Amino acid sequence: MGENKEKRVLSIELNNEVKKVSITGVNSDEKVVMRQELSEEDLEQATGGLPRCGLRCYLNRP
């Protein structure tokens, strides 16, 4: 049996008060198949420190 390489994309919006995120993925048997923890530093790196609309909002700031 071959490994399924299909992926799904998950988009999440967090307000600036969130400092840590934990993600746990389980399969149909409720067995944990992935676990990821993101610290405040990880969240800043993932978003580039920019607002959701990215570079466009950053460049249009007064």
Predicted model as a PDB file, atoms N, CA, C, CB and O in Angstrom, pLDDT in the B-factor column:
MODEL        1                                                                  
ATOM      1  N   MET A   1       0.840  -1.177   0.000  1.00 57.00           N  
ATOM      2  CA  MET A   1       0.000   0.000   0.000  1.00 57.00           C  
ATOM      3  C   MET A   1       0.885   1.241   0.000  1.00 57.00           C  
ATOM      4  CB  MET A   1      -0.955  -0.002   1.214  1.00 57.00           C  
ATOM      5  O   MET A   1       1.758   1.368   0.858  1.00 57.00           O  
ATOM      6  N   GLY A   2       0.676   2.172  -0.957  1.00 69.00           N  
ATOM      7  CA  GLY A   2       1.487   3.385  -1.060  1.00 69.00           C  
ATOM      8  C   GLY A   2       1.039   4.461  -0.086  1.00 69.00           C  
ATOM      9  O   GLY A   2      -0.103   4.478   0.373  1.00 69.00           O  
ATOM     10  N   GLU A   3       1.962   5.352   0.215  1.00 75.00           N  
ATOM     11  CA  GLU A   3       1.671   6.452   1.128  1.00 75.00           C  
ATOM     12  C   GLU A   3       0.904   7.547   0.393  1.00 75.00           C  
ATOM     13  CB  GLU A   3       2.973   7.017   1.738  1.00 75.00           C  
ATOM     14  O   GLU A   3       1.265   7.918  -0.724  1.00 75.00           O  
ATOM     15  N   ASN A   4      -0.154   8.066   1.020  1.00 76.00           N  
ATOM     16  CA  ASN A   4      -0.941   9.142   0.434  1.00 76.00           C  
ATOM     17  C   ASN A   4      -0.200  10.459   0.641  1.00 76.00           C  
ATOM     18  CB  ASN A   4      -2.366   9.199   1.057  1.00 76.00           C  
ATOM     19  O   ASN A   4       0.035  10.861   1.780  1.00 76.00           O  
ATOM     20  N   LYS A   5       0.171  11.135  -0.448  1.00 79.00           N  
ATOM     21  CA  LYS A   5       0.940  12.383  -0.370  1.00 79.00           C  
ATOM     22  C   LYS A   5       0.060  13.615  -0.544  1.00 79.00           C  
ATOM     23  CB  LYS A   5       2.036  12.388  -1.423  1.00 79.00           C  
ATOM     24  O   LYS A   5       0.567  14.736  -0.573  1.00 79.00           O  
ATOM     25  N   GLU A   6      -1.259  13.420  -0.661  1.00 84.00           N  
ATOM     26  CA  GLU A   6      -2.153  14.569  -0.810  1.00 84.00           C  
ATOM     27  C   GLU A   6      -2.155  15.384   0.472  1.00 84.00           C  
ATOM     28  CB  GLU A   6      -3.589  14.113  -1.166  1.00 84.00           C  
ATOM     29  O   GLU A   6      -2.090  14.832   1.570  1.00 84.00           O  
ATOM     30  N   LYS A   7      -2.232  16.705   0.323  1.00 81.00           N  
ATOM     31  CA  LYS A   7      -2.218  17.616   1.467  1.00 81.00           C  
ATOM     32  C   LYS A   7      -3.444  18.516   1.421  1.00 81.00           C  
ATOM     33  CB  LYS A   7      -0.922  18.464   1.483  1.00 81.00           C  
ATOM     34  O   LYS A   7      -4.018  18.758   0.359  1.00 81.00           O  
ATOM     35  N   ARG A   8      -3.832  19.002   2.579  1.00 84.00           N  
ATOM     36  CA  ARG A   8      -4.890  19.999   2.690  1.00 84.00           C  
ATOM     37  C   ARG A   8      -4.287  21.254   3.319  1.00 84.00           C  
ATOM     38  CB  ARG A   8      -6.103  19.459   3.538  1.00 84.00           C  
ATOM     39  O   ARG A   8      -3.366  21.162   4.131  1.00 84.00           O  
ATOM     40  N   VAL A   9      -4.797  22.407   2.950  1.00 82.00           N  
ATOM     41  CA  VAL A   9      -4.298  23.670   3.478  1.00 82.00           C  
ATOM     42  C   VAL A   9      -5.276  24.180   4.523  1.00 82.00           C  
ATOM     43  CB  VAL A   9      -4.097  24.717   2.345  1.00 82.00           C  
ATOM     44  O   VAL A   9      -6.487  24.193   4.303  1.00 82.00           O  
ATOM     45  N   LEU A  10      -4.744  24.596   5.651  1.00 80.00           N  
ATOM     46  CA  LEU A  10      -5.544  25.138   6.740  1.00 80.00           C  
ATOM     47  C   LEU A  10      -5.102  26.571   6.983  1.00 80.00           C  
ATOM     48  CB  LEU A  10      -5.406  24.277   8.034  1.00 80.00           C  
ATOM     49  O   LEU A  10      -3.918  26.834   7.193  1.00 80.00           O  
ATOM     50  N   SER A  11      -6.048  27.491   6.955  1.00 80.00           N  
ATOM     51  CA  SER A  11      -5.747  28.899   7.190  1.00 80.00           C  
ATOM     52  C   SER A  11      -6.417  29.327   8.493  1.00 80.00           C  
ATOM     53  CB  SER A  11      -6.222  29.787   5.995  1.00 80.00           C  
ATOM     54  O   SER A  11      -7.616  29.120   8.677  1.00 80.00           O  
ATOM     55  N   ILE A  12      -5.643  29.922   9.388  1.00 82.00           N  
ATOM     56  CA  ILE A  12      -6.148  30.325  10.702  1.00 82.00           C  
ATOM     57  C   ILE A  12      -5.777  31.774  10.965  1.00 82.00           C  
ATOM     58  CB  ILE A  12      -5.587  29.409  11.819  1.00 82.00           C  
ATOM     59  O   ILE A  12      -4.645  32.184  10.712  1.00 82.00           O  
ATOM     60  N   GLU A  13      -6.724  32.551  11.471  1.00 83.00           N  
ATOM     61  CA  GLU A  13      -6.449  33.919  11.878  1.00 83.00           C  
ATOM     62  C   GLU A  13      -6.392  33.968  13.397  1.00 83.00           C  
ATOM     63  CB  GLU A  13      -7.523  34.900  11.326  1.00 83.00           C  
ATOM     64  O   GLU A  13      -7.272  33.433  14.071  1.00 83.00           O  
ATOM     65  N   LEU A  14      -5.363  34.603  13.937  1.00 83.00           N  
ATOM     66  CA  LEU A  14      -5.181  34.736  15.375  1.00 83.00           C  
ATOM     67  C   LEU A  14      -5.011  36.211  15.706  1.00 83.00           C  
ATOM     68  CB  LEU A  14      -3.960  33.906  15.870  1.00 83.00           C  
ATOM     69  O   LEU A  14      -4.394  36.960  14.949  1.00 83.00           O  
ATOM     70  N   ASN A  15      -5.562  36.622  16.845  1.00 84.00           N  
ATOM     71  CA  ASN A  15      -5.314  38.007  17.227  1.00 84.00           C  
ATOM     72  C   ASN A  15      -3.944  38.104  17.885  1.00 84.00           C  
ATOM     73  CB  ASN A  15      -6.424  38.530  18.180  1.00 84.00           C  
ATOM     74  O   ASN A  15      -3.322  37.079  18.165  1.00 84.00           O  
ATOM     75  N   ASN A  16      -3.467  39.313  18.135  1.00 82.00           N  
ATOM     76  CA  ASN A  16      -2.113  39.520  18.643  1.00 82.00           C  
ATOM     77  C   ASN A  16      -1.931  39.070  20.085  1.00 82.00           C  
ATOM     78  CB  ASN A  16      -1.750  40.964  18.529  1.00 82.00           C  
ATOM     79  O   ASN A  16      -0.803  39.034  20.575  1.00 82.00           O  
ATOM     80  N   GLU A  17      -3.010  38.729  20.772  1.00 88.00           N  
ATOM     81  CA  GLU A  17      -2.898  38.276  22.152  1.00 88.00           C  
ATOM     82  C   GLU A  17      -2.483  36.807  22.231  1.00 88.00           C  
ATOM     83  CB  GLU A  17      -4.218  38.485  22.880  1.00 88.00           C  
ATOM     84  O   GLU A  17      -2.073  36.339  23.293  1.00 88.00           O  
ATOM     85  N   VAL A  18      -2.585  36.079  21.123  1.00 87.00           N  
ATOM     86  CA  VAL A  18      -2.207  34.660  21.097  1.00 87.00           C  
ATOM     87  C   VAL A  18      -0.688  34.562  21.071  1.00 87.00           C  
ATOM     88  CB  VAL A  18      -2.833  33.924  19.862  1.00 87.00           C  
ATOM     89  O   VAL A  18      -0.037  35.134  20.197  1.00 87.00           O  
ATOM     90  N   LYS A  19      -0.130  33.842  22.026  1.00 88.00           N  
ATOM     91  CA  LYS A  19       1.323  33.727  22.145  1.00 88.00           C  
ATOM     92  C   LYS A  19       1.834  32.325  21.852  1.00 88.00           C  
ATOM     93  CB  LYS A  19       1.755  34.137  23.525  1.00 88.00           C  
ATOM     94  O   LYS A  19       3.039  32.140  21.676  1.00 88.00           O  
ATOM     95  N   LYS A  20       0.953  31.333  21.795  1.00 91.00           N  
ATOM     96  CA  LYS A  20       1.373  29.956  21.554  1.00 91.00           C  
ATOM     97  C   LYS A  20       0.211  29.179  20.944  1.00 91.00           C  
ATOM     98  CB  LYS A  20       1.858  29.281  22.871  1.00 91.00           C  
ATOM     99  O   LYS A  20      -0.936  29.351  21.356  1.00 91.00           O  
ATOM    100  N   VAL A  21       0.501  28.331  19.970  1.00 91.00           N  
ATOM    101  CA  VAL A  21      -0.522  27.526  19.304  1.00 91.00           C  
ATOM    102  C   VAL A  21      -0.052  26.078  19.291  1.00 91.00           C  
ATOM    103  CB  VAL A  21      -0.801  28.041  17.850  1.00 91.00           C  
ATOM    104  O   VAL A  21       1.110  25.800  18.996  1.00 91.00           O  
ATOM    105  N   SER A  22      -0.949  25.166  19.608  1.00 92.00           N  
ATOM    106  CA  SER A  22      -0.662  23.732  19.520  1.00 92.00           C  
ATOM    107  C   SER A  22      -1.621  23.123  18.513  1.00 92.00           C  
ATOM    108  CB  SER A  22      -0.790  23.029  20.919  1.00 92.00           C  
ATOM    109  O   SER A  22      -2.827  23.368  18.559  1.00 92.00           O  
ATOM    110  N   ILE A  23      -1.073  22.326  17.601  1.00 91.00           N  
ATOM    111  CA  ILE A  23      -1.874  21.663  16.578  1.00 91.00           C  
ATOM    112  C   ILE A  23      -1.647  20.161  16.712  1.00 91.00           C  
ATOM    113  CB  ILE A  23      -1.505  22.171  15.135  1.00 91.00           C  
ATOM    114  O   ILE A  23      -0.508  19.695  16.716  1.00 91.00           O  
ATOM    115  N   THR A  24      -2.738  19.410  16.821  1.00 94.00           N  
ATOM    116  CA  THR A  24      -2.648  17.955  16.901  1.00 94.00           C  
ATOM    117  C   THR A  24      -3.558  17.368  15.833  1.00 94.00           C  
ATOM    118  CB  THR A  24      -3.037  17.431  18.326  1.00 94.00           C  
ATOM    119  O   THR A  24      -4.741  17.702  15.763  1.00 94.00           O  
ATOM    120  N   GLY A  25      -3.008  16.505  15.014  1.00 93.00           N  
ATOM    121  CA  GLY A  25      -3.784  15.830  13.986  1.00 93.00           C  
ATOM    122  C   GLY A  25      -3.999  14.381  14.360  1.00 93.00           C  
ATOM    123  O   GLY A  25      -3.060  13.679  14.734  1.00 93.00           O  
ATOM    124  N   VAL A  26      -5.247  13.933  14.258  1.00 95.00           N  
ATOM    125  CA  VAL A  26      -5.563  12.537  14.557  1.00 95.00           C  
ATOM    126  C   VAL A  26      -6.200  11.890  13.329  1.00 95.00           C  
ATOM    127  CB  VAL A  26      -6.509  12.431  15.789  1.00 95.00           C  
ATOM    128  O   VAL A  26      -6.830  12.566  12.517  1.00 95.00           O  
ATOM    129  N   ASN A  27      -6.030  10.585  13.205  1.00 93.00           N  
ATOM    130  CA  ASN A  27      -6.636   9.870  12.086  1.00 93.00           C  
ATOM    131  C   ASN A  27      -8.015   9.349  12.484  1.00 93.00           C  
ATOM    132  CB  ASN A  27      -5.729   8.707  11.626  1.00 93.00           C  
ATOM    133  O   ASN A  27      -8.516   9.674  13.561  1.00 93.00           O  
ATOM    134  N   SER A  28      -8.619   8.554  11.633  1.00 94.00           N  
ATOM    135  CA  SER A  28      -9.981   8.061  11.894  1.00 94.00           C  
ATOM    136  C   SER A  28     -10.065   7.146  13.108  1.00 94.00           C  
ATOM    137  CB  SER A  28     -10.499   7.325  10.684  1.00 94.00           C  
ATOM    138  O   SER A  28     -11.150   6.925  13.646  1.00 94.00           O  
ATOM    139  N   ASP A  29      -8.922   6.612  13.544  1.00 96.00           N  
ATOM    140  CA  ASP A  29      -8.887   5.771  14.741  1.00 96.00           C  
ATOM    141  C   ASP A  29      -8.546   6.576  15.992  1.00 96.00           C  
ATOM    142  CB  ASP A  29      -7.877   4.645  14.561  1.00 96.00           C  
ATOM    143  O   ASP A  29      -8.284   6.005  17.050  1.00 96.00           O  
ATOM    144  N   GLU A  30      -8.551   7.903  15.867  1.00 95.00           N  
ATOM    145  CA  GLU A  30      -8.209   8.815  16.965  1.00 95.00           C  
ATOM    146  C   GLU A  30      -6.758   8.659  17.412  1.00 95.00           C  
ATOM    147  CB  GLU A  30      -9.137   8.579  18.148  1.00 95.00           C  
ATOM    148  O   GLU A  30      -6.409   9.016  18.537  1.00 95.00           O  
ATOM    149  N   LYS A  31      -5.919   8.127  16.533  1.00 96.00           N  
ATOM    150  CA  LYS A  31      -4.496   8.004  16.823  1.00 96.00           C  
ATOM    151  C   LYS A  31      -3.802   9.287  16.363  1.00 96.00           C  
ATOM    152  CB  LYS A  31      -3.880   6.743  16.123  1.00 96.00           C  
ATOM    153  O   LYS A  31      -4.039   9.756  15.250  1.00 96.00           O  
ATOM    154  N   VAL A  32      -2.941   9.856  17.221  1.00 95.00           N  
ATOM    155  CA  VAL A  32      -2.231  11.085  16.872  1.00 95.00           C  
ATOM    156  C   VAL A  32      -1.240  10.784  15.753  1.00 95.00           C  
ATOM    157  CB  VAL A  32      -1.500  11.685  18.113  1.00 95.00           C  
ATOM    158  O   VAL A  32      -0.374   9.921  15.894  1.00 95.00           O  
ATOM    159  N   VAL A  33      -1.376  11.502  14.639  1.00 92.00           N  
ATOM    160  CA  VAL A  33      -0.502  11.289  13.496  1.00 92.00           C  
ATOM    161  C   VAL A  33       0.429  12.476  13.262  1.00 92.00           C  
ATOM    162  CB  VAL A  33      -1.327  11.028  12.253  1.00 92.00           C  
ATOM    163  O   VAL A  33       1.381  12.369  12.489  1.00 92.00           O  
ATOM    164  N   MET A  34       0.169  13.591  13.913  1.00 91.00           N  
ATOM    165  CA  MET A  34       1.076  14.742  13.852  1.00 91.00           C  
ATOM    166  C   MET A  34       0.812  15.651  15.045  1.00 91.00           C  
ATOM    167  CB  MET A  34       0.901  15.525  12.516  1.00 91.00           C  
ATOM    168  O   MET A  34      -0.309  15.737  15.545  1.00 91.00           O  
ATOM    169  N   ARG A  35       1.852  16.317  15.485  1.00 93.00           N  
ATOM    170  CA  ARG A  35       1.719  17.286  16.569  1.00 93.00           C  
ATOM    171  C   ARG A  35       2.742  18.379  16.329  1.00 93.00           C  
ATOM    172  CB  ARG A  35       1.916  16.619  17.978  1.00 93.00           C  
ATOM    173  O   ARG A  35       3.911  18.097  16.065  1.00 93.00           O  
ATOM    174  N   GLN A  36       2.299  19.636  16.420  1.00 91.00           N  
ATOM    175  CA  GLN A  36       3.195  20.775  16.203  1.00 91.00           C  
ATOM    176  C   GLN A  36       2.847  21.865  17.195  1.00 91.00           C  
ATOM    177  CB  GLN A  36       3.097  21.306  14.744  1.00 91.00           C  
ATOM    178  O   GLN A  36       1.674  22.193  17.374  1.00 91.00           O  
ATOM    179  N   GLU A  37       3.857  22.430  17.842  1.00 92.00           N  
ATOM    180  CA  GLU A  37       3.658  23.560  18.735  1.00 92.00           C  
ATOM    181  C   GLU A  37       4.357  24.760  18.142  1.00 92.00           C  
ATOM    182  CB  GLU A  37       4.183  23.258  20.164  1.00 92.00           C  
ATOM    183  O   GLU A  37       5.506  24.668  17.711  1.00 92.00           O  
ATOM    184  N   LEU A  38       3.664  25.892  18.117  1.00 88.00           N  
ATOM    185  CA  LEU A  38       4.235  27.131  17.597  1.00 88.00           C  
ATOM    186  C   LEU A  38       4.307  28.145  18.728  1.00 88.00           C  
ATOM    187  CB  LEU A  38       3.395  27.684  16.405  1.00 88.00           C  
ATOM    188  O   LEU A  38       3.299  28.454  19.362  1.00 88.00           O  
ATOM    189  N   SER A  39       5.503  28.659  18.974  1.00 89.00           N  
ATOM    190  CA  SER A  39       5.692  29.680  20.000  1.00 89.00           C  
ATOM    191  C   SER A  39       5.399  31.054  19.396  1.00 89.00           C  
ATOM    192  CB  SER A  39       7.138  29.626  20.583  1.00 89.00           C  
ATOM    193  O   SER A  39       5.124  31.165  18.201  1.00 89.00           O  
ATOM    194  N   GLU A  40       5.457  32.082  20.213  1.00 87.00           N  
ATOM    195  CA  GLU A  40       5.250  33.441  19.713  1.00 87.00           C  
ATOM    196  C   GLU A  40       6.278  33.767  18.633  1.00 87.00           C  
ATOM    197  CB  GLU A  40       5.336  34.468  20.866  1.00 87.00           C  
ATOM    198  O   GLU A  40       5.949  34.406  17.633  1.00 87.00           O  
ATOM    199  N   GLU A  41       7.519  33.329  18.831  1.00 86.00           N  
ATOM    200  CA  GLU A  41       8.567  33.568  17.836  1.00 86.00           C  
ATOM    201  C   GLU A  41       8.243  32.844  16.522  1.00 86.00           C  
ATOM    202  CB  GLU A  41       9.940  33.104  18.378  1.00 86.00           C  
ATOM    203  O   GLU A  41       8.427  33.406  15.443  1.00 86.00           O  
ATOM    204  N   ASP A  42       7.765  31.607  16.614  1.00 85.00           N  
ATOM    205  CA  ASP A  42       7.367  30.858  15.416  1.00 85.00           C  
ATOM    206  C   ASP A  42       6.233  31.566  14.681  1.00 85.00           C  
ATOM    207  CB  ASP A  42       6.938  29.428  15.792  1.00 85.00           C  
ATOM    208  O   ASP A  42       6.242  31.654  13.453  1.00 85.00           O  
ATOM    209  N   LEU A  43       5.250  32.075  15.441  1.00 83.00           N  
ATOM    210  CA  LEU A  43       4.114  32.773  14.831  1.00 83.00           C  
ATOM    211  C   LEU A  43       4.575  34.036  14.112  1.00 83.00           C  
ATOM    212  CB  LEU A  43       3.064  33.126  15.898  1.00 83.00           C  
ATOM    213  O   LEU A  43       4.103  34.327  13.013  1.00 83.00           O  
ATOM    214  N   GLU A  44       5.492  34.790  14.717  1.00 82.00           N  
ATOM    215  CA  GLU A  44       6.028  35.994  14.080  1.00 82.00           C  
ATOM    216  C   GLU A  44       6.756  35.637  12.791  1.00 82.00           C  
ATOM    217  CB  GLU A  44       6.975  36.739  15.037  1.00 82.00           C  
ATOM    218  O   GLU A  44       6.611  36.321  11.778  1.00 82.00           O  
ATOM    219  N   GLN A  45       7.541  34.563  12.834  1.00 82.00           N  
ATOM    220  CA  GLN A  45       8.282  34.146  11.653  1.00 82.00           C  
ATOM    221  C   GLN A  45       7.330  33.683  10.545  1.00 82.00           C  
ATOM    222  CB  GLN A  45       9.267  33.026  12.012  1.00 82.00           C  
ATOM    223  O   GLN A  45       7.546  33.988   9.372  1.00 82.00           O  
ATOM    224  N   ALA A  46       6.285  32.953  10.918  1.00 78.00           N  
ATOM    225  CA  ALA A  46       5.334  32.438   9.932  1.00 78.00           C  
ATOM    226  C   ALA A  46       4.582  33.557   9.231  1.00 78.00           C  
ATOM    227  CB  ALA A  46       4.346  31.497  10.597  1.00 78.00           C  
ATOM    228  O   ALA A  46       4.281  33.456   8.042  1.00 78.00           O  
ATOM    229  N   THR A  47       4.277  34.627   9.963  1.00 75.00           N  
ATOM    230  CA  THR A  47       3.524  35.729   9.371  1.00 75.00           C  
ATOM    231  C   THR A  47       4.424  36.841   8.874  1.00 75.00           C  
ATOM    232  CB  THR A  47       2.546  36.283  10.370  1.00 75.00           C  
ATOM    233  O   THR A  47       3.945  37.792   8.256  1.00 75.00           O  
ATOM    234  N   GLY A  48       5.703  36.742   9.127  1.00 74.00           N  
ATOM    235  CA  GLY A  48       6.621  37.803   8.718  1.00 74.00           C  
ATOM    236  C   GLY A  48       6.406  39.066   9.522  1.00 74.00           C  
ATOM    237  O   GLY A  48       6.927  40.124   9.169  1.00 74.00           O  
ATOM    238  N   GLY A  49       5.635  38.969  10.612  1.00 67.00           N  
ATOM    239  CA  GLY A  49       5.374  40.140  11.443  1.00 67.00           C  
ATOM    240  C   GLY A  49       4.434  41.140  10.793  1.00 67.00           C  
ATOM    241  O   GLY A  49       4.232  42.234  11.320  1.00 67.00           O  
ATOM    242  N   LEU A  50       3.854  40.776   9.648  1.00 59.00           N  
ATOM    243  CA  LEU A  50       2.970  41.686   8.916  1.00 59.00           C  
ATOM    244  C   LEU A  50       1.511  41.351   9.191  1.00 59.00           C  
ATOM    245  CB  LEU A  50       3.253  41.619   7.406  1.00 59.00           C  
ATOM    246  O   LEU A  50       1.199  40.221   9.566  1.00 59.00           O  
ATOM    247  N   PRO A  51       0.606  42.325   9.009  1.00 56.00           N  
ATOM    248  CA  PRO A  51      -0.831  42.042   9.149  1.00 56.00           C  
ATOM    249  C   PRO A  51      -1.291  41.062   8.077  1.00 56.00           C  
ATOM    250  CB  PRO A  51      -1.655  43.345   9.064  1.00 56.00           C  
ATOM    251  O   PRO A  51      -0.554  40.773   7.135  1.00 56.00           O  
ATOM    252  N   ARG A  52      -2.517  40.550   8.224  1.00 55.00           N  
ATOM    253  CA  ARG A  52      -3.041  39.512   7.335  1.00 55.00           C  
ATOM    254  C   ARG A  52      -2.968  39.884   5.860  1.00 55.00           C  
ATOM    255  CB  ARG A  52      -4.464  39.210   7.697  1.00 55.00           C  
ATOM    256  O   ARG A  52      -2.718  39.017   5.023  1.00 55.00           O  
ATOM    257  N   CYS A  53      -3.180  41.150   5.524  1.00 58.00           N  
ATOM    258  CA  CYS A  53      -3.167  41.521   4.106  1.00 58.00           C  
ATOM    259  C   CYS A  53      -1.735  41.695   3.606  1.00 58.00           C  
ATOM    260  CB  CYS A  53      -3.969  42.818   3.879  1.00 58.00           C  
ATOM    261  O   CYS A  53      -1.529  42.076   2.454  1.00 58.00           O  
ATOM    262  N   GLY A  54      -0.748  41.422   4.450  1.00 53.00           N  
ATOM    263  CA  GLY A  54       0.641  41.332   4.033  1.00 53.00           C  
ATOM    264  C   GLY A  54       1.266  42.636   3.602  1.00 53.00           C  
ATOM    265  O   GLY A  54       1.012  43.688   4.189  1.00 53.00           O  
ATOM    266  N   LEU A  55       2.080  42.559   2.579  1.00 50.00           N  
ATOM    267  CA  LEU A  55       2.883  43.686   2.125  1.00 50.00           C  
ATOM    268  C   LEU A  55       2.017  44.856   1.696  1.00 50.00           C  
ATOM    269  CB  LEU A  55       3.779  43.263   0.984  1.00 50.00           C  
ATOM    270  O   LEU A  55       2.384  46.009   1.919  1.00 50.00           O  
ATOM    271  N   ARG A  56       0.871  44.578   1.082  1.00 52.00           N  
ATOM    272  CA  ARG A  56      -0.005  45.664   0.619  1.00 52.00           C  
ATOM    273  C   ARG A  56      -0.393  46.581   1.776  1.00 52.00           C  
ATOM    274  CB  ARG A  56      -1.273  45.089  -0.047  1.00 52.00           C  
ATOM    275  O   ARG A  56      -0.292  47.801   1.639  1.00 52.00           O  
ATOM    276  N   CYS A  57      -0.831  46.037   2.906  1.00 56.00           N  
ATOM    277  CA  CYS A  57      -1.198  46.854   4.065  1.00 56.00           C  
ATOM    278  C   CYS A  57       0.039  47.540   4.646  1.00 56.00           C  
ATOM    279  CB  CYS A  57      -1.889  45.987   5.146  1.00 56.00           C  
ATOM    280  O   CYS A  57      -0.023  48.697   5.060  1.00 56.00           O  
ATOM    281  N   TYR A  58       1.147  46.829   4.674  1.00 50.00           N  
ATOM    282  CA  TYR A  58       2.374  47.368   5.243  1.00 50.00           C  
ATOM    283  C   TYR A  58       2.818  48.612   4.471  1.00 50.00           C  
ATOM    284  CB  TYR A  58       3.487  46.303   5.234  1.00 50.00           C  
ATOM    285  O   TYR A  58       3.223  49.608   5.070  1.00 50.00           O  
ATOM    286  N   LEU A  59       2.740  48.549   3.142  1.00 53.00           N  
ATOM    287  CA  LEU A  59       3.174  49.671   2.317  1.00 53.00           C  
ATOM    288  C   LEU A  59       2.192  50.834   2.348  1.00 53.00           C  
ATOM    289  CB  LEU A  59       3.371  49.216   0.896  1.00 53.00           C  
ATOM    290  O   LEU A  59       2.582  51.974   2.096  1.00 53.00           O  
ATOM    291  N   ASN A  60       0.917  50.565   2.654  1.00 54.00           N  
ATOM    292  CA  ASN A  60      -0.099  51.622   2.658  1.00 54.00           C  
ATOM    293  C   ASN A  60      -0.295  52.263   4.022  1.00 54.00           C  
ATOM    294  CB  ASN A  60      -1.409  51.069   2.181  1.00 54.00           C  
ATOM    295  O   ASN A  60      -1.199  53.080   4.195  1.00 54.00           O  
ATOM    296  N   ARG A  61       0.545  51.902   4.999  1.00 52.00           N  
ATOM    297  CA  ARG A  61       0.404  52.497   6.335  1.00 52.00           C  
ATOM    298  C   ARG A  61       0.784  53.963   6.299  1.00 52.00           C  
ATOM    299  CB  ARG A  61       1.273  51.750   7.365  1.00 52.00           C  
ATOM    300  O   ARG A  61       1.691  54.349   5.561  1.00 52.00           O  
ATOM    301  N   PRO A  62       0.093  54.800   7.100  1.00 53.00           N  
ATOM    302  CA  PRO A  62       0.432  56.246   7.131  1.00 53.00           C  
ATOM    303  C   PRO A  62       1.782  56.492   7.771  1.00 53.00           C  
ATOM    304  CB  PRO A  62      -0.639  57.036   7.893  1.00 53.00           C  
ATOM    305  O   PRO A  62       2.216  57.639   7.876  1.00 53.00           O  
TER     306      PRO A  62                                                      
ENDMDL                                                                          
END                                                                             
